[in-house]
Amino acid sequence: MNDDVLRPSDASATPQPQENHTLGSSTIYRLCEEVISLRERNRAEHKFFEQSLAKSRDELKASFNKFAADTHEEYQRLRQQVNGEKKLAVSLLNELMEVNFDLIHILAVRPRPDDPDGVAKWIEAVEVESRKVEAALLRQGIHPYDAVVGSSYDPRLHERVGSMHAEGMGPLLVAEQRERGYASAQPDFVLRRPKVIVSE
């Protein structure tokens, strides 16, 4: 037979267009790359977060330790100050009791007015007691505080008990001191202001 008939085997032998598997493969490849990149970025961000967290924790710990140390130091200082004040108060009370006992004895032996020798000795005993009081004040860090004549009148440092015209002085100056004051060991801490006359 001259007629050519295509056999099924011949039909399959003819080249057929093949499916393109490269498109799917490249999409999966890119997807894998994105997943890997996302994982690496997530790991880097997690590491940065841990570093930031550790830094914040260290800063908070250092700040708390400093706060605790400062608080402890302040507590110790306050405790020492309170203990010092208690000791000072007890010491002052003991000094005051001693003065009280001495005055009780001095008053108990007060002489008659018509006994000049007895009056003289009694006055001497009062003077001795006065010196003992002054010495006790000095032991406690309390010293006399006198106003400076001619200085500016300051109600924080002076107690005004009168005023007068003072020759050669301007107004509101200390013209005269009537009674001395007392201050602690700190010069600015006046316990008793001196009584002064102020110029007009």
Summary of the structure (lengths in Angstrom):
residues: 200
radius of gyration: 50.3
end to end distance: 156.4
largest distance: 184.3
contacts: 425
relative contact order: 0.06
helix: 58%
strand: 14%
